[in-house]
Amino acid sequence: GVLDCYAVRGNTATLLDYKTDRVNSAEELISRYKVQMDLYAEALRRVKGLQVTRRVIYSFALGREIEV
């Protein structure tokens, strides 16, 4: 996968990944993508020296953001 977006403030970052999966609940997306989001956070830490403080999925199917 490829990280869709991240926002930086100082030495911290928020991850934002857009998902188009057709799901019925936020829990489905969290279950599918938590490991992926953790890997993105680790990559930002290693490559950019950023501490990720928020991981967010935006679900088009549910029409809302989901904290991971």
C-alpha positions as a LaTeX table, in Angstrom:
\begin{tabular}{lrrr}
\hline
Residue & $x$ (\AA) & $y$ (\AA) & $z$ (\AA) \\
\hline
Gly1 & 0.00 & 0.00 & 0.00 \\
Val2 & 0.85 & 3.66 & $-0.25$ \\
Leu3 & 0.08 & 6.19 & 2.44 \\
Asp4 & $-2.45$ & 8.68 & 1.09 \\
Cys5 & $-1.66$ & 11.63 & 3.33 \\
Tyr6 & 0.11 & 12.76 & 6.47 \\
Ala7 & 0.17 & 16.11 & 8.23 \\
Val8 & 3.14 & 17.31 & 10.25 \\
Arg9 & 3.21 & 19.59 & 13.26 \\
Gly10 & 6.66 & 19.98 & 14.76 \\
Asn11 & 8.07 & 16.47 & 15.04 \\
Thr12 & 4.69 & 14.71 & 15.21 \\
Ala13 & 2.39 & 13.54 & 12.43 \\
Thr14 & $-1.17$ & 12.48 & 11.75 \\
Leu15 & $-1.74$ & 9.70 & 9.21 \\
Leu16 & $-4.77$ & 9.81 & 6.93 \\
Asp17 & $-5.64$ & 6.96 & 4.62 \\
Tyr18 & $-8.70$ & 6.92 & 2.37 \\
Lys19 & $-10.64$ & 3.69 & 1.95 \\
Thr20 & $-13.31$ & 2.83 & $-0.60$ \\
Asp21 & $-14.13$ & $-0.63$ & 0.80 \\
Arg22 & $-17.85$ & $-1.33$ & 1.07 \\
Val23 & $-18.26$ & $-2.06$ & 4.76 \\
Asn24 & $-21.00$ & $-1.90$ & 7.36 \\
Ser25 & $-18.93$ & $-0.80$ & 10.34 \\
Ala26 & $-15.82$ & 1.04 & 11.40 \\
Glu27 & $-14.63$ & $-2.10$ & 13.18 \\
Glu28 & $-14.35$ & $-3.90$ & 9.82 \\
Leu29 & $-11.95$ & $-1.26$ & 8.52 \\
Ile30 & $-9.93$ & $-1.16$ & 11.73 \\
Ser31 & $-9.60$ & $-4.94$ & 11.62 \\
Arg32 & $-8.45$ & $-4.88$ & 7.99 \\
Tyr33 & $-6.07$ & $-1.93$ & 8.15 \\
Lys34 & $-4.66$ & $-1.49$ & 11.68 \\
Val35 & $-1.45$ & $-3.35$ & 10.85 \\
Gln36 & $-1.04$ & $-1.32$ & 7.63 \\
Met37 & $-1.46$ & 1.94 & 9.54 \\
Asp38 & 1.05 & 0.78 & 12.17 \\
Leu39 & 3.56 & 0.03 & 9.39 \\
Tyr40 & 3.03 & 3.48 & 7.86 \\
Ala41 & 3.66 & 5.03 & 11.28 \\
Glu42 & 6.86 & 3.02 & 11.70 \\
Ala43 & 8.04 & 4.06 & 8.23 \\
Leu44 & 7.50 & 7.74 & 9.03 \\
Arg45 & 9.40 & 7.31 & 12.28 \\
Arg46 & 12.35 & 5.63 & 10.58 \\
Val47 & 12.54 & 7.71 & 7.41 \\
Lys48 & 11.41 & 11.15 & 8.59 \\
Gly49 & 12.00 & 10.97 & 12.35 \\
Leu50 & 8.31 & 11.73 & 13.01 \\
Gln51 & 6.27 & 10.40 & 15.91 \\
Val52 & 2.76 & 9.55 & 14.70 \\
Thr53 & 0.19 & 10.68 & 17.25 \\
Arg54 & $-3.00$ & 9.95 & 15.26 \\
Arg55 & $-3.98$ & 7.31 & 12.71 \\
Val56 & $-7.17$ & 8.07 & 10.79 \\
Ile57 & $-9.04$ & 6.20 & 8.08 \\
Tyr58 & $-11.58$ & 8.11 & 6.02 \\
Ser59 & $-14.25$ & 5.70 & 4.81 \\
Phe60 & $-16.17$ & 6.77 & 1.72 \\
Ala61 & $-18.70$ & 3.96 & 2.32 \\
Leu62 & $-19.45$ & 5.14 & 5.86 \\
Gly63 & $-18.94$ & 8.83 & 5.07 \\
Arg64 & $-16.77$ & 9.52 & 8.10 \\
Glu65 & $-13.33$ & 9.38 & 9.64 \\
Ile66 & $-12.33$ & 6.55 & 11.94 \\
Glu67 & $-9.61$ & 6.70 & 14.57 \\
Val68 & $-7.39$ & 3.62 & 14.45 \\
\hline
\end{tabular}
